[in-house]
Amino acid sequence: FLKATAVASLATGVAAVAGSTKAADKKFTIALIPGLTTDAFYITMRKGAEAAAKAVGAELVFQGGPDFNPVTQVPVLDAVIAKKPDFILIAPTDKDQLIQPLKKAADAGIPIITVDTFIGTGVYQTGKGDADFPLAYIASDNLLGGAIAARALAKAVGEKGKVYVSNVKPGVSTTDQREQGFKEEMKKYPNITVLETQYNDDDANKAASQLQAVFARNSDLDGVFGANLFSALGAANGVQQAGQTGKIRVVAFDAPTSIVDNINSGLVDLAIAQHPAEIGYFGVMAAYAHLTGNSIPTAIGTGFTVIDKSNVADKKIAKFIYSD
Ligand code: T6T
């Protein structure tokens, strides 16, 4: 089980901040704009953010679009900017397309932290480029997550055969990096062929149909890596509908409640749970630290918990299953 050490060091930092700063005179309003509102990952992130907001006496506003798409996210961002919150935490739905819309917030004097996803390269406060203006990036290490997925899938398929990545769409920083980390790691397994990535637009039904189409073209398909919640859920459903449970092996990113049954039934071999509540909690804490005059780190890495049959029933693990 992996836990980024950066989290521990941030926790120390925040404790120091709390000790050295007087309580804020004003009640700060911190906006959290998720990738989309109806996704257990962001619902769980909101819970962590609410817990931190309560701890520091800030108001959290959670507002987002109905799907993972800049076309629906940008108008929400514009509406949030118009209300002039003290801080914006946002999961940008595209590396490039959110740069200019977020620049408007920065120009209006609203400080920004990106959570989960990033804009530009994700390296901020460098004084270079047009997308370094957010104060910090708080997220999982998605390259590492992709590598963990590759090792798990390689093991599940006996280090040989055909696999593919079920992914959202190009341009999303998190899922791009998961695919990159997966493919890099898979180079260590010369007997595994990685077929062309299937993009599902964050639609589980599409991911399920694509699984069946890939299987129809490759009757010797051995495995699939679902690079986010809906990709994994859909790919797993596709495997089940094709009657291939346990034959086509599934490694899932994210851990919605349905993952428990899917692991127990053997449909999914392993799930890589992110710690979205931790991302939300530290997002608000970093915002508060900044708003009360303290400096904050430009990057905060949060952890993973790997869930499989051996630990899915463990109470200590259950807390990493996302909230609906
Ligand atoms: O995997 C998460 C998130 O990290 C990613 O950026 C988008 O998809 C999810 O929200 C899961 O649906």
py3Dmol code that shows the C-alpha trace and the ligand (Angstrom):
import py3Dmol

protein = """\
ATOM      1  CA  PHE A   1       0.000   0.000   0.000  1.00  0.00           C
ATOM      2  CA  LEU A   2       1.441   3.258  -1.014  1.00  0.00           C
ATOM      3  CA  LYS A   3       1.191   6.545   0.728  1.00  0.00           C
ATOM      4  CA  ALA A   4       2.927   9.583  -0.598  1.00  0.00           C
ATOM      5  CA  THR A   5       5.312  10.958   1.978  1.00  0.00           C
ATOM      6  CA  ALA A   6       4.474  14.492   0.842  1.00  0.00           C
ATOM      7  CA  VAL A   7       1.173  14.120   2.670  1.00  0.00           C
ATOM      8  CA  ALA A   8       2.870  13.615   5.990  1.00  0.00           C
ATOM      9  CA  SER A   9       5.106  16.608   5.419  1.00  0.00           C
ATOM     10  CA  LEU A  10       2.138  18.785   4.457  1.00  0.00           C
ATOM     11  CA  ALA A  11       0.307  17.685   7.599  1.00  0.00           C
ATOM     12  CA  THR A  12       3.241  18.940   9.625  1.00  0.00           C
ATOM     13  CA  GLY A  13       3.230  22.184   7.664  1.00  0.00           C
ATOM     14  CA  VAL A  14      -0.437  22.779   8.262  1.00  0.00           C
ATOM     15  CA  ALA A  15      -0.075  22.120  11.989  1.00  0.00           C
ATOM     16  CA  ALA A  16       2.689  24.720  12.108  1.00  0.00           C
ATOM     17  CA  VAL A  17       0.522  27.168  10.195  1.00  0.00           C
ATOM     18  CA  ALA A  18      -2.383  26.686  12.562  1.00  0.00           C
ATOM     19  CA  GLY A  19      -0.117  27.291  15.515  1.00  0.00           C
ATOM     20  CA  SER A  20       1.436  30.436  14.155  1.00  0.00           C
ATOM     21  CA  THR A  21      -1.620  32.168  12.734  1.00  0.00           C
ATOM     22  CA  LYS A  22      -4.433  33.981  14.434  1.00  0.00           C
ATOM     23  CA  ALA A  23      -7.923  32.864  13.456  1.00  0.00           C
ATOM     24  CA  ALA A  24      -9.132  34.757  10.379  1.00  0.00           C
ATOM     25  CA  ASP A  25     -11.316  37.775  11.107  1.00  0.00           C
ATOM     26  CA  LYS A  26     -13.533  37.063   8.155  1.00  0.00           C
ATOM     27  CA  LYS A  27     -15.355  33.941   7.054  1.00  0.00           C
ATOM     28  CA  PHE A  28     -13.711  32.918   3.791  1.00  0.00           C
ATOM     29  CA  THR A  29     -15.691  31.481   0.884  1.00  0.00           C
ATOM     30  CA  ILE A  30     -13.831  28.712  -0.908  1.00  0.00           C
ATOM     31  CA  ALA A  31     -15.306  27.377  -4.151  1.00  0.00           C
ATOM     32  CA  LEU A  32     -14.689  23.782  -5.211  1.00  0.00           C
ATOM     33  CA  ILE A  33     -15.407  23.106  -8.895  1.00  0.00           C
ATOM     34  CA  PRO A  34     -15.228  19.352  -9.596  1.00  0.00           C
ATOM     35  CA  GLY A  35     -14.733  17.644 -12.970  1.00  0.00           C
ATOM     36  CA  LEU A  36     -18.428  16.791 -12.747  1.00  0.00           C
ATOM     37  CA  THR A  37     -20.885  16.661  -9.853  1.00  0.00           C
ATOM     38  CA  THR A  38     -22.258  13.111 -10.222  1.00  0.00           C
ATOM     39  CA  ASP A  39     -19.025  11.185  -9.765  1.00  0.00           C
ATOM     40  CA  ALA A  40     -18.289   9.357  -6.494  1.00  0.00           C
ATOM     41  CA  PHE A  41     -14.675  10.519  -6.727  1.00  0.00           C
ATOM     42  CA  TYR A  42     -15.638  14.205  -6.554  1.00  0.00           C
ATOM     43  CA  ILE A  43     -18.475  13.558  -4.087  1.00  0.00           C
ATOM     44  CA  THR A  44     -15.845  12.070  -1.775  1.00  0.00           C
ATOM     45  CA  MET A  45     -13.489  14.968  -2.437  1.00  0.00           C
ATOM     46  CA  ARG A  46     -16.271  17.325  -1.397  1.00  0.00           C
ATOM     47  CA  LYS A  47     -16.637  15.497   1.927  1.00  0.00           C
ATOM     48  CA  GLY A  48     -12.966  16.011   2.731  1.00  0.00           C
ATOM     49  CA  ALA A  49     -13.225  19.652   1.687  1.00  0.00           C
ATOM     50  CA  GLU A  50     -16.305  20.164   3.903  1.00  0.00           C
ATOM     51  CA  ALA A  51     -14.479  18.632   6.874  1.00  0.00           C
ATOM     52  CA  ALA A  52     -11.566  21.039   6.445  1.00  0.00           C
ATOM     53  CA  ALA A  53     -13.888  24.027   5.861  1.00  0.00           C
ATOM     54  CA  LYS A  54     -15.657  23.200   9.111  1.00  0.00           C
ATOM     55  CA  ALA A  55     -12.341  22.962  10.946  1.00  0.00           C
ATOM     56  CA  VAL A  56     -11.237  26.440   9.827  1.00  0.00           C
ATOM     57  CA  GLY A  57     -14.688  28.076   9.852  1.00  0.00           C
ATOM     58  CA  ALA A  58     -14.783  28.691   6.073  1.00  0.00           C
ATOM     59  CA  GLU A  59     -17.761  28.334   3.748  1.00  0.00           C
ATOM     60  CA  LEU A  60     -17.393  25.757   0.993  1.00  0.00           C
ATOM     61  CA  VAL A  61     -19.331  26.241  -2.252  1.00  0.00           C
ATOM     62  CA  PHE A  62     -19.486  23.122  -4.426  1.00  0.00           C
ATOM     63  CA  GLN A  63     -20.565  23.840  -7.974  1.00  0.00           C
ATOM     64  CA  GLY A  64     -19.865  21.864 -11.134  1.00  0.00           C
ATOM     65  CA  GLY A  65     -21.112  20.657 -14.499  1.00  0.00           C
ATOM     66  CA  PRO A  66     -23.144  17.543 -15.297  1.00  0.00           C
ATOM     67  CA  ASP A  67     -20.388  15.860 -17.309  1.00  0.00           C
ATOM     68  CA  PHE A  68     -16.609  15.834 -17.620  1.00  0.00           C
ATOM     69  CA  ASN A  69     -16.365  18.447 -20.340  1.00  0.00           C
ATOM     70  CA  PRO A  70     -14.922  21.971 -20.694  1.00  0.00           C
ATOM     71  CA  VAL A  71     -18.078  22.987 -22.574  1.00  0.00           C
ATOM     72  CA  THR A  72     -20.130  22.529 -19.405  1.00  0.00           C
ATOM     73  CA  GLN A  73     -17.389  23.351 -16.892  1.00  0.00           C
ATOM     74  CA  VAL A  74     -16.371  26.776 -18.237  1.00  0.00           C
ATOM     75  CA  PRO A  75     -19.820  28.400 -17.761  1.00  0.00           C
ATOM     76  CA  VAL A  76     -19.831  27.119 -14.164  1.00  0.00           C
ATOM     77  CA  LEU A  77     -16.388  28.622 -13.650  1.00  0.00           C
ATOM     78  CA  ASP A  78     -17.559  31.956 -15.109  1.00  0.00           C
ATOM     79  CA  ALA A  79     -20.555  31.974 -12.762  1.00  0.00           C
ATOM     80  CA  VAL A  80     -18.301  31.219  -9.787  1.00  0.00           C
ATOM     81  CA  ILE A  81     -15.860  34.005 -10.757  1.00  0.00           C
ATOM     82  CA  ALA A  82     -18.792  36.459 -10.968  1.00  0.00           C
ATOM     83  CA  LYS A  83     -19.610  35.701  -7.315  1.00  0.00           C
ATOM     84  CA  LYS A  84     -16.027  36.630  -6.311  1.00  0.00           C
ATOM     85  CA  PRO A  85     -15.171  33.826  -3.886  1.00  0.00           C
ATOM     86  CA  ASP A  86     -11.988  34.196  -1.846  1.00  0.00           C
ATOM     87  CA  PHE A  87     -10.423  31.115  -3.422  1.00  0.00           C
ATOM     88  CA  ILE A  88     -11.085  28.645  -6.238  1.00  0.00           C
ATOM     89  CA  LEU A  89     -10.205  24.964  -6.056  1.00  0.00           C
ATOM     90  CA  ILE A  90     -10.872  23.337  -9.419  1.00  0.00           C
ATOM     91  CA  ALA A  91     -10.366  20.041 -11.255  1.00  0.00           C
ATOM     92  CA  PRO A  92      -9.857  21.347 -14.814  1.00  0.00           C
ATOM     93  CA  THR A  93     -11.459  19.048 -17.393  1.00  0.00           C
ATOM     94  CA  ASP A  94      -8.820  19.798 -20.045  1.00  0.00           C
ATOM     95  CA  LYS A  95      -5.101  20.677 -19.788  1.00  0.00           C
ATOM     96  CA  ASP A  96      -5.306  23.382 -22.443  1.00  0.00           C
ATOM     97  CA  GLN A  97      -8.920  24.485 -22.719  1.00  0.00           C
ATOM     98  CA  LEU A  98      -9.153  25.642 -19.099  1.00  0.00           C
ATOM     99  CA  ILE A  99      -6.048  27.873 -19.200  1.00  0.00           C
ATOM    100  CA  GLN A 100      -7.720  31.019 -20.536  1.00  0.00           C
ATOM    101  CA  PRO A 101     -10.943  30.651 -18.493  1.00  0.00           C
ATOM    102  CA  LEU A 102      -8.860  30.235 -15.325  1.00  0.00           C
ATOM    103  CA  LYS A 103      -6.640  33.170 -16.271  1.00  0.00           C
ATOM    104  CA  LYS A 104      -9.795  35.302 -15.968  1.00  0.00           C
ATOM    105  CA  ALA A 105     -10.123  34.240 -12.337  1.00  0.00           C
ATOM    106  CA  ALA A 106      -6.451  34.970 -11.665  1.00  0.00           C
ATOM    107  CA  ASP A 107      -6.806  38.392 -13.351  1.00  0.00           C
ATOM    108  CA  ALA A 108      -9.790  39.089 -11.101  1.00  0.00           C
ATOM    109  CA  GLY A 109      -7.473  38.486  -8.130  1.00  0.00           C
ATOM    110  CA  ILE A 110      -8.905  35.118  -7.115  1.00  0.00           C
ATOM    111  CA  PRO A 111      -6.179  32.657  -6.080  1.00  0.00           C
ATOM    112  CA  ILE A 112      -6.428  29.176  -7.601  1.00  0.00           C
ATOM    113  CA  ILE A 113      -5.309  25.663  -6.721  1.00  0.00           C
ATOM    114  CA  THR A 114      -5.993  22.821  -9.130  1.00  0.00           C
ATOM    115  CA  VAL A 115      -7.058  19.587  -7.501  1.00  0.00           C
ATOM    116  CA  ASP A 116      -6.959  16.147  -9.143  1.00  0.00           C
ATOM    117  CA  THR A 117      -6.196  17.463 -12.656  1.00  0.00           C
ATOM    118  CA  PHE A 118      -3.861  20.239 -13.840  1.00  0.00           C
ATOM    119  CA  ILE A 119      -3.515  22.819 -16.601  1.00  0.00           C
ATOM    120  CA  GLY A 120      -0.421  23.193 -18.783  1.00  0.00           C
ATOM    121  CA  THR A 121       2.331  20.981 -17.430  1.00  0.00           C
ATOM    122  CA  GLY A 122       1.042  20.957 -13.867  1.00  0.00           C
ATOM    123  CA  VAL A 123       4.248  22.591 -12.643  1.00  0.00           C
ATOM    124  CA  TYR A 124       3.186  25.950 -11.216  1.00  0.00           C
ATOM    125  CA  GLN A 125       4.765  29.170  -9.948  1.00  0.00           C
ATOM    126  CA  THR A 126       7.784  28.813 -12.224  1.00  0.00           C
ATOM    127  CA  GLY A 127       7.541  32.248 -13.840  1.00  0.00           C
ATOM    128  CA  LYS A 128       7.437  30.503 -17.220  1.00  0.00           C
ATOM    129  CA  GLY A 129       4.689  29.725 -19.712  1.00  0.00           C
ATOM    130  CA  ASP A 130       1.031  30.774 -19.729  1.00  0.00           C
ATOM    131  CA  ALA A 131      -0.290  28.223 -17.243  1.00  0.00           C
ATOM    132  CA  ASP A 132       1.942  28.490 -14.189  1.00  0.00           C
ATOM    133  CA  PHE A 133      -0.351  30.871 -12.293  1.00  0.00           C
ATOM    134  CA  PRO A 134      -2.204  28.415 -10.015  1.00  0.00           C
ATOM    135  CA  LEU A 135      -0.604  28.347  -6.588  1.00  0.00           C
ATOM    136  CA  ALA A 136      -0.507  24.583  -6.231  1.00  0.00           C
ATOM    137  CA  TYR A 137      -1.468  21.192  -7.641  1.00  0.00           C
ATOM    138  CA  ILE A 138      -2.907  18.664  -5.188  1.00  0.00           C
ATOM    139  CA  ALA A 139      -3.425  15.173  -6.561  1.00  0.00           C
ATOM    140  CA  SER A 140      -2.500  11.506  -6.798  1.00  0.00           C
ATOM    141  CA  ASP A 141       0.709  10.566  -8.604  1.00  0.00           C
ATOM    142  CA  ASN A 142      -1.044   9.404 -11.753  1.00  0.00           C
ATOM    143  CA  LEU A 143       2.087   8.184 -13.569  1.00  0.00           C
ATOM    144  CA  LEU A 144       2.790   5.948 -10.581  1.00  0.00           C
ATOM    145  CA  GLY A 145      -0.855   4.831 -10.520  1.00  0.00           C
ATOM    146  CA  GLY A 146      -0.598   3.749 -14.157  1.00  0.00           C
ATOM    147  CA  ALA A 147       2.579   1.808 -13.408  1.00  0.00           C
ATOM    148  CA  ILE A 148       0.922   0.046 -10.466  1.00  0.00           C
ATOM    149  CA  ALA A 149      -1.967  -0.895 -12.757  1.00  0.00           C
ATOM    150  CA  ALA A 150       0.422  -2.293 -15.376  1.00  0.00           C
ATOM    151  CA  ARG A 151       2.253  -4.475 -12.875  1.00  0.00           C
ATOM    152  CA  ALA A 152      -1.032  -5.779 -11.459  1.00  0.00           C
ATOM    153  CA  LEU A 153      -2.504  -6.544 -14.882  1.00  0.00           C
ATOM    154  CA  ALA A 154       0.733  -8.166 -16.070  1.00  0.00           C
ATOM    155  CA  LYS A 155       0.647 -10.445 -13.028  1.00  0.00           C
ATOM    156  CA  ALA A 156      -3.056 -11.252 -13.529  1.00  0.00           C
ATOM    157  CA  VAL A 157      -2.558 -12.323 -17.161  1.00  0.00           C
ATOM    158  CA  GLY A 158       0.581 -14.367 -16.448  1.00  0.00           C
ATOM    159  CA  GLU A 159       2.877 -11.791 -18.084  1.00  0.00           C
ATOM    160  CA  LYS A 160       1.735 -12.625 -21.601  1.00  0.00           C
ATOM    161  CA  GLY A 161      -1.089 -11.891 -24.015  1.00  0.00           C
ATOM    162  CA  LYS A 162      -3.169  -8.943 -25.176  1.00  0.00           C
ATOM    163  CA  VAL A 163      -4.491  -6.048 -23.131  1.00  0.00           C
ATOM    164  CA  TYR A 164      -5.762  -2.519 -23.749  1.00  0.00           C
ATOM    165  CA  VAL A 165      -6.513   0.713 -21.898  1.00  0.00           C
ATOM    166  CA  SER A 166     -10.112   1.899 -21.555  1.00  0.00           C
ATOM    167  CA  ASN A 167      -9.713   5.637 -21.210  1.00  0.00           C
ATOM    168  CA  VAL A 168     -11.728   8.896 -21.124  1.00  0.00           C
ATOM    169  CA  LYS A 169     -10.350  11.183 -23.847  1.00  0.00           C
ATOM    170  CA  PRO A 170      -7.003  12.782 -24.650  1.00  0.00           C
ATOM    171  CA  GLY A 171      -6.271  16.099 -22.920  1.00  0.00           C
ATOM    172  CA  VAL A 172      -7.271  15.081 -19.404  1.00  0.00           C
ATOM    173  CA  SER A 173      -4.078  15.316 -17.327  1.00  0.00           C
ATOM    174  CA  THR A 174      -4.851  12.516 -14.876  1.00  0.00           C
ATOM    175  CA  THR A 175      -5.996   9.850 -17.289  1.00  0.00           C
ATOM    176  CA  ASP A 176      -3.328  10.776 -19.869  1.00  0.00           C
ATOM    177  CA  GLN A 177      -0.669  10.239 -17.205  1.00  0.00           C
ATOM    178  CA  ARG A 178      -2.200   6.941 -16.053  1.00  0.00           C
ATOM    179  CA  GLU A 179      -2.059   5.645 -19.623  1.00  0.00           C
ATOM    180  CA  GLN A 180       1.503   6.925 -20.013  1.00  0.00           C
ATOM    181  CA  GLY A 181       2.637   5.285 -16.750  1.00  0.00           C
ATOM    182  CA  PHE A 182       0.861   2.057 -17.746  1.00  0.00           C
ATOM    183  CA  LYS A 183       2.465   1.880 -21.183  1.00  0.00           C
ATOM    184  CA  GLU A 184       5.958   2.718 -19.884  1.00  0.00           C
ATOM    185  CA  GLU A 185       5.750  -0.050 -17.296  1.00  0.00           C
ATOM    186  CA  MET A 186       4.311  -2.531 -19.811  1.00  0.00           C
ATOM    187  CA  LYS A 187       7.528  -2.174 -21.863  1.00  0.00           C
ATOM    188  CA  LYS A 188       9.071  -4.394 -19.177  1.00  0.00           C
ATOM    189  CA  TYR A 189       6.788  -7.242 -20.315  1.00  0.00           C
ATOM    190  CA  PRO A 190       7.836  -8.156 -23.873  1.00  0.00           C
ATOM    191  CA  ASN A 191       5.218 -10.895 -24.143  1.00  0.00           C
ATOM    192  CA  ILE A 192       2.331  -8.520 -23.532  1.00  0.00           C
ATOM    193  CA  THR A 193       0.864  -6.606 -26.473  1.00  0.00           C
ATOM    194  CA  VAL A 194      -0.930  -3.374 -25.597  1.00  0.00           C
ATOM    195  CA  LEU A 195      -3.685  -2.834 -28.173  1.00  0.00           C
ATOM    196  CA  GLU A 196      -5.000   0.567 -29.218  1.00  0.00           C
ATOM    197  CA  THR A 197      -6.585   2.660 -26.444  1.00  0.00           C
ATOM    198  CA  GLN A 198     -10.384   2.946 -26.538  1.00  0.00           C
ATOM    199  CA  TYR A 199     -11.769   6.385 -25.607  1.00  0.00           C
ATOM    200  CA  ASN A 200     -15.226   6.355 -24.021  1.00  0.00           C
ATOM    201  CA  ASP A 201     -15.825  10.054 -23.226  1.00  0.00           C
ATOM    202  CA  ASP A 202     -16.409   9.140 -19.546  1.00  0.00           C
ATOM    203  CA  ASP A 203     -19.430   7.041 -20.544  1.00  0.00           C
ATOM    204  CA  ALA A 204     -19.536   3.607 -18.882  1.00  0.00           C
ATOM    205  CA  ASN A 205     -22.002   2.247 -21.477  1.00  0.00           C
ATOM    206  CA  LYS A 206     -19.631   3.189 -24.262  1.00  0.00           C
ATOM    207  CA  ALA A 207     -16.740   1.554 -22.390  1.00  0.00           C
ATOM    208  CA  ALA A 208     -18.818  -1.652 -22.077  1.00  0.00           C
ATOM    209  CA  SER A 209     -19.635  -1.747 -25.823  1.00  0.00           C
ATOM    210  CA  GLN A 210     -15.998  -1.053 -26.669  1.00  0.00           C
ATOM    211  CA  LEU A 211     -14.886  -3.994 -24.519  1.00  0.00           C
ATOM    212  CA  GLN A 212     -17.186  -6.260 -26.490  1.00  0.00           C
ATOM    213  CA  ALA A 213     -16.011  -4.817 -29.809  1.00  0.00           C
ATOM    214  CA  VAL A 214     -12.331  -5.289 -28.901  1.00  0.00           C
ATOM    215  CA  PHE A 215     -13.108  -8.860 -27.788  1.00  0.00           C
ATOM    216  CA  ALA A 216     -14.967  -9.497 -31.056  1.00  0.00           C
ATOM    217  CA  ARG A 217     -11.820  -8.481 -32.970  1.00  0.00           C
ATOM    218  CA  ASN A 218      -9.453 -10.263 -30.536  1.00  0.00           C
ATOM    219  CA  SER A 219     -10.904 -13.497 -29.187  1.00  0.00           C
ATOM    220  CA  ASP A 220      -7.609 -13.923 -27.281  1.00  0.00           C
ATOM    221  CA  LEU A 221      -8.013 -10.679 -25.329  1.00  0.00           C
ATOM    222  CA  ASP A 222      -6.554 -11.204 -21.820  1.00  0.00           C
ATOM    223  CA  GLY A 223      -7.031  -8.001 -19.917  1.00  0.00           C
ATOM    224  CA  VAL A 224      -8.116  -4.404 -19.677  1.00  0.00           C
ATOM    225  CA  PHE A 225      -7.040  -1.419 -17.577  1.00  0.00           C
ATOM    226  CA  GLY A 226      -9.929   0.928 -16.804  1.00  0.00           C
ATOM    227  CA  ALA A 227      -8.161   4.266 -16.314  1.00  0.00           C
ATOM    228  CA  ASN A 228     -10.897   5.942 -14.267  1.00  0.00           C
ATOM    229  CA  LEU A 229     -14.130   5.133 -12.484  1.00  0.00           C
ATOM    230  CA  PHE A 230     -16.479   5.022 -15.504  1.00  0.00           C
ATOM    231  CA  SER A 231     -13.899   3.430 -17.808  1.00  0.00           C
ATOM    232  CA  ALA A 232     -13.308   0.649 -15.292  1.00  0.00           C
ATOM    233  CA  LEU A 233     -16.959   0.149 -14.408  1.00  0.00           C
ATOM    234  CA  GLY A 234     -17.918   0.019 -18.071  1.00  0.00           C
ATOM    235  CA  ALA A 235     -15.082  -2.289 -19.083  1.00  0.00           C
ATOM    236  CA  ALA A 236     -15.969  -4.657 -16.217  1.00  0.00           C
ATOM    237  CA  ASN A 237     -19.633  -4.657 -17.267  1.00  0.00           C
ATOM    238  CA  GLY A 238     -18.521  -5.411 -20.818  1.00  0.00           C
ATOM    239  CA  VAL A 239     -16.498  -8.383 -19.599  1.00  0.00           C
ATOM    240  CA  GLN A 240     -19.488  -9.688 -17.668  1.00  0.00           C
ATOM    241  CA  GLN A 241     -21.888  -9.197 -20.603  1.00  0.00           C
ATOM    242  CA  ALA A 242     -19.449 -11.079 -22.836  1.00  0.00           C
ATOM    243  CA  GLY A 243     -19.490 -13.995 -20.348  1.00  0.00           C
ATOM    244  CA  GLN A 244     -15.747 -13.581 -19.778  1.00  0.00           C
ATOM    245  CA  THR A 245     -15.669 -12.986 -16.020  1.00  0.00           C
ATOM    246  CA  GLY A 246     -12.277 -14.157 -14.698  1.00  0.00           C
ATOM    247  CA  LYS A 247     -11.050 -14.824 -18.252  1.00  0.00           C
ATOM    248  CA  ILE A 248     -10.577 -11.235 -19.360  1.00  0.00           C
ATOM    249  CA  ARG A 249      -8.867  -9.736 -16.308  1.00  0.00           C
ATOM    250  CA  VAL A 250      -9.757  -6.233 -15.145  1.00  0.00           C
ATOM    251  CA  VAL A 251      -7.632  -3.724 -13.235  1.00  0.00           C
ATOM    252  CA  ALA A 252      -9.625  -0.674 -12.174  1.00  0.00           C
ATOM    253  CA  PHE A 253      -8.650   2.852 -11.261  1.00  0.00           C
ATOM    254  CA  ASP A 254     -10.951   4.320  -8.581  1.00  0.00           C
ATOM    255  CA  ALA A 255     -13.118   2.625  -5.973  1.00  0.00           C
ATOM    256  CA  PRO A 256     -16.883   3.260  -6.131  1.00  0.00           C
ATOM    257  CA  THR A 257     -19.068   1.133  -3.822  1.00  0.00           C
ATOM    258  CA  SER A 258     -19.805  -1.347  -6.644  1.00  0.00           C
ATOM    259  CA  ILE A 259     -16.114  -2.280  -6.705  1.00  0.00           C
ATOM    260  CA  VAL A 260     -16.576  -4.409  -3.553  1.00  0.00           C
ATOM    261  CA  ASP A 261     -19.001  -6.813  -5.287  1.00  0.00           C
ATOM    262  CA  ASN A 262     -16.933  -6.783  -8.448  1.00  0.00           C
ATOM    263  CA  ILE A 263     -13.797  -7.775  -6.542  1.00  0.00           C
ATOM    264  CA  ASN A 264     -15.625 -10.405  -4.507  1.00  0.00           C
ATOM    265  CA  SER A 265     -17.144 -11.968  -7.638  1.00  0.00           C
ATOM    266  CA  GLY A 266     -13.776 -12.041  -9.396  1.00  0.00           C
ATOM    267  CA  LEU A 267     -14.915  -9.687 -12.170  1.00  0.00           C
ATOM    268  CA  VAL A 268     -12.298  -7.108 -11.118  1.00  0.00           C
ATOM    269  CA  ASP A 269      -8.875  -8.299  -9.959  1.00  0.00           C
ATOM    270  CA  LEU A 270      -7.769  -5.142  -8.253  1.00  0.00           C
ATOM    271  CA  ALA A 271      -8.786  -1.525  -7.739  1.00  0.00           C
ATOM    272  CA  ILE A 272      -6.453   1.392  -7.202  1.00  0.00           C
ATOM    273  CA  ALA A 273      -8.330   3.682  -4.849  1.00  0.00           C
ATOM    274  CA  GLN A 274      -7.266   7.309  -4.847  1.00  0.00           C
ATOM    275  CA  HIS A 275      -7.724   9.377  -1.697  1.00  0.00           C
ATOM    276  CA  PRO A 276     -10.155  12.054  -2.938  1.00  0.00           C
ATOM    277  CA  ALA A 277     -11.204  13.139   0.563  1.00  0.00           C
ATOM    278  CA  GLU A 278      -7.548  13.810   1.310  1.00  0.00           C
ATOM    279  CA  ILE A 279      -7.277  15.930  -1.864  1.00  0.00           C
ATOM    280  CA  GLY A 280     -10.335  17.977  -0.825  1.00  0.00           C
ATOM    281  CA  TYR A 281      -9.177  18.339   2.775  1.00  0.00           C
ATOM    282  CA  PHE A 282      -5.700  19.524   1.911  1.00  0.00           C
ATOM    283  CA  GLY A 283      -7.061  21.731  -0.876  1.00  0.00           C
ATOM    284  CA  VAL A 284      -9.127  23.712   1.635  1.00  0.00           C
ATOM    285  CA  MET A 285      -6.328  23.728   4.217  1.00  0.00           C
ATOM    286  CA  ALA A 286      -3.849  25.074   1.658  1.00  0.00           C
ATOM    287  CA  ALA A 287      -6.378  27.717   0.546  1.00  0.00           C
ATOM    288  CA  TYR A 288      -6.906  28.773   4.149  1.00  0.00           C
ATOM    289  CA  ALA A 289      -3.171  28.897   4.799  1.00  0.00           C
ATOM    290  CA  HIS A 290      -2.726  31.169   1.784  1.00  0.00           C
ATOM    291  CA  LEU A 291      -5.679  33.388   2.721  1.00  0.00           C
ATOM    292  CA  THR A 292      -4.259  33.885   6.202  1.00  0.00           C
ATOM    293  CA  GLY A 293      -0.910  35.028   4.872  1.00  0.00           C
ATOM    294  CA  ASN A 294       1.098  31.823   4.969  1.00  0.00           C
ATOM    295  CA  SER A 295       3.105  30.341   2.121  1.00  0.00           C
ATOM    296  CA  ILE A 296       2.065  26.964   0.755  1.00  0.00           C
ATOM    297  CA  PRO A 297       3.808  24.179  -1.202  1.00  0.00           C
ATOM    298  CA  THR A 298       3.347  24.283  -5.004  1.00  0.00           C
ATOM    299  CA  ALA A 299       2.614  20.547  -5.154  1.00  0.00           C
ATOM    300  CA  ILE A 300       1.052  18.130  -2.714  1.00  0.00           C
ATOM    301  CA  GLY A 301       0.959  14.419  -3.517  1.00  0.00           C
ATOM    302  CA  THR A 302      -1.761  12.241  -2.046  1.00  0.00           C
ATOM    303  CA  GLY A 303      -1.777   8.484  -1.683  1.00  0.00           C
ATOM    304  CA  PHE A 304      -3.319   5.317  -3.091  1.00  0.00           C
ATOM    305  CA  THR A 305      -4.787   2.240  -1.471  1.00  0.00           C
ATOM    306  CA  VAL A 306      -4.684  -0.922  -3.522  1.00  0.00           C
ATOM    307  CA  ILE A 307      -7.768  -3.085  -2.949  1.00  0.00           C
ATOM    308  CA  ASP A 308      -8.078  -6.738  -3.950  1.00  0.00           C
ATOM    309  CA  LYS A 309      -9.723  -9.943  -2.678  1.00  0.00           C
ATOM    310  CA  SER A 310      -7.230 -10.247   0.180  1.00  0.00           C
ATOM    311  CA  ASN A 311      -8.180  -6.959   1.873  1.00  0.00           C
ATOM    312  CA  VAL A 312     -11.550  -5.859   0.488  1.00  0.00           C
ATOM    313  CA  ALA A 313     -13.365  -6.943   3.674  1.00  0.00           C
ATOM    314  CA  ASP A 314     -10.892  -5.201   5.973  1.00  0.00           C
ATOM    315  CA  LYS A 315     -12.438  -2.236   7.842  1.00  0.00           C
ATOM    316  CA  LYS A 316      -9.239  -0.201   7.534  1.00  0.00           C
ATOM    317  CA  ILE A 317      -9.527  -0.548   3.770  1.00  0.00           C
ATOM    318  CA  ALA A 318     -13.284   0.050   3.594  1.00  0.00           C
ATOM    319  CA  LYS A 319     -12.776   3.692   4.490  1.00  0.00           C
ATOM    320  CA  PHE A 320     -11.110   4.211   1.117  1.00  0.00           C
ATOM    321  CA  ILE A 321     -14.216   3.104  -0.809  1.00  0.00           C
ATOM    322  CA  TYR A 322     -15.737   6.291  -2.244  1.00  0.00           C
ATOM    323  CA  SER A 323     -19.010   7.823  -0.996  1.00  0.00           C
ATOM    324  CA  ASP A 324     -22.009   7.825  -3.361  1.00  0.00           C
TER     325      ASP A 324
END
"""
ligand_1 = """\
12
T6T
O -10.412 9.174 -11.747
C -11.123 10.291 -11.260
C -10.300 11.526 -11.478
O -9.036 11.347 -10.893
C -10.133 11.794 -12.979
O -9.461 13.002 -13.175
C -11.473 11.827 -13.668
O -12.197 10.663 -13.378
C -12.443 10.419 -11.997
O -13.195 11.468 -11.477
C -13.260 9.153 -11.817
O -14.429 9.192 -12.555
"""
view = py3Dmol.view(width=600, height=400)
view.addModel(protein, "pdb")
view.setStyle({"model": 0}, {"cartoon": {"style": "trace"}})
view.addModel(ligand_1, "xyz")
view.setStyle({"model": 1}, {"stick": {}})
view.zoomTo()
view.show()
